[in-house]
Amino acid sequence: MLKTVVGAFMGAALAAWALPACAQTKTIVIGYELPLTGDSSHYGEVFRNAADIKLQEFKDAGGMPGANIVIRYEDSKNDAKEGRNIAQLFVDDKSIVGVLGDFNSTVSMAAAEIYAKAGMPQLSQTASHPDFVKISKWQFRNITTQAYEGPFNAGWMREKGITKAAVVAIQNDWGLSCASNFVDGFKAKGGTVLSTEYFNPGTRDFRSILTKFNRAAPEAIYLCMFYEEGASFLQQRQQLNVTAQLYGASSLFEDQLVKLAGPTANGLFLSSNFMPTNPDPNVQKFVSEYKTKYGAVPNQFAGQAYDAMGIMLVALKKAGPNVTRETLRDALAQTKDYPGVTGATTFDPVTREPQKTVVRMTIANGEYVVVK
């Protein structure tokens, strides 16, 4: 009987001693809104894959003392209404101190209005519309914007002696920004834009647009689209014997483009800030881990998500286990020379725009290669 009483007393004492230790470990949640179903689900999948890898790396390296960081994923379906619903869900959850996502600018900006009003830091890996970070002090991104990429590619064309161009763009916020920034950049460098054509999301038939371009006879066509539309455009361009040189935004850097378009993809010029063949140790470590876990080579979208998660984790650790949404925002704003796989990232102290660079690439013999 005495042993039983002593045992019970010791057990209660040990439990009481353990309570403060357990209480010291709190759960900190990062919300991630991204498309996991629908036409853009493949982008959401690589975002989630890359974020999971980075979080595990962070934990393996010691994590944040006194806190356990987890990610809460919610499917936006790449829909602005769903994005707003998720944003409200996240701001109402007091355990969530910061948010990643969404995928495209339209959904990211729709959600941003709610995050801005509630005071929730939002870091998008791919929202490149120039107005995204202008919504409020709570918005960040780690991808270069079309305000940079468009003029960059326009200058590249002009360096190659191209004076007349046409533009084809998807009809959404990102596409409009992509087209307008290229057009402005090309005109500013003395070029002439003969035609700008827009198409609805989901379009796969570009023959009428290509016919218009054939009549206008541009020397080059600038593509503001993703690989799904890009593959169809490239194939139909060859079928209609359109000989204008093709340039595109970094959105076209995707292995599936080459697989779907086949030889018609050869000769496309485009820019990007991630190359899986980059010998940098950080890049090769990420590529190796991604291939081992998911059986595929990570693309630039995976690289952007990997870096976004990394930037968020560094800011969280800097803010400490008692982080708030405000202190996390301030820590994000102080990001300087983050050594990511998409290049070093520094947020401008005034605009919060990422200061990064891009590289010139082309597709040759079915492979993406850097243009020297």
Secondary structure, 3 states (H helix, E strand, C coil): CHHHHHHHHHHHHHHHHHHHHHHHCEEEEEEEEECCCCCCHHHHHHHHHHHHHHHHHHHHCCCECCEEEEEEEEECCCCHHHHHHHHHHHHHCCCEEEEECCCCHHHHHHHHHHHHHHCCCEEECCCCCCCHHHCCCCEEECCCCHHHHHHHHHHHHHHCCCCEEEEEEECCHHHHHHHHHHHHHHHHCCCEEEEEEEECCCCCCCHHHHHHHHHHCCCEEEEECCHHHHHHHHHHHHHCCCCCEEEECHHHCCHHHHHHHHHHHCCCEEEECCCCCCCCHHHHHHHHHHHHHHCCCCCHHHHHHHHHHHHHHHHHHHHCCCCCHHHHHHHHHCCCCEEECCEEECECCCCCCECCCCEEEEEECCEEEECC
